[in-house]
Amino acid sequence: MAKVITVTNQKGGVGKTTTSVNLAFYLAKAGKKTLLVDFDPQGNASSGLGVKEKDVAKTISAVVLGDAELKDIIVQPAKKKCKNLYLAPTNVELADSEVNMNAEESPDKFFILKKAIATVAKDYDFIVIDSQPSLSLLTVNSMAAANYLLLPVQTEYYALEGVAELLRTVNDIKKGINPKLKLLGVLATMYDKRTSLSSQVLAEVKRYFKDKVFEVTIPRNVRLAEAPSHGVAIGQYDRFSKGAKAYKSLADEVLERVK
């Protein structure tokens, strides 16, 4: 049965999608059959793996509306195929689908993604969900479906802004929707060891989250920023880059923590 990891942060621009894509890639490279679920209407995880709207007949929007089964929309990214990596793609239509989800008065609307994932969970070792950068119904669905949360935090001035609110939401979800939800870890992203600010923010993150902070930090890295424009993970674009080595280390830590 798959271990389900939701990558989330209500702040945009913290490396959430970059983390989702590259964690999924390196879990797959480690021999784990991995499904990446793009649950952000921006669809960056899909395009970051070279899957565009014209390439697929249906997306996750059809699944949440009940017009398709999750297994029927899953594709394997065509560019430089990775043997164990699969994708449930999305596009901007998911935002419209959320409106329909909100119209539901039944509490079932919080478990739409969880029910969809349950139909394929036995076929994968890991399922990584790239969630929307806001506290929306889509985000709640992502948390309700997960065993673990992975929280990327940018090592810049406003790093912890909004995190307290996010953690309150997580606690509410644990109380009422998903009592088994665990914080897998906090990942420091966009780290620049040359600046005192990055070091100070990382120290503050460690003071706040203690042993939940991953040992690896994700550096600012040009190659890491370039990879999505080529529609591949960093390990396919430049496996010797600092970004690639960092995300490989993250996957190793994740495998160790979920044992």
Buried (B, 14 or more C-beta within 10 A) or exposed (E): EBBBBBBBBBBEEBBBBBBBBBBBBBBBBBEBBBBBBBBBBBBBBBBBBBBEBEEBEBBBBBBBBEEBBBEEBBBEBEEBEBEBBBBBBBBEBBBEBBEEBEEEEEEEBBBBBBBBBBEBBEBBBBBBBBBBBBBBBBBBBBBBBBBBBBBBBBBBEEBBEBBEEBBEBBEEBBEEBBEEBBBBBBBBBBBBEEEEEBBEBBEBBBEBBEEBBBEBBBBBBEBBEBBBEBBBBBBBBBBEBBBBBBBBBBBBBBBEBBE
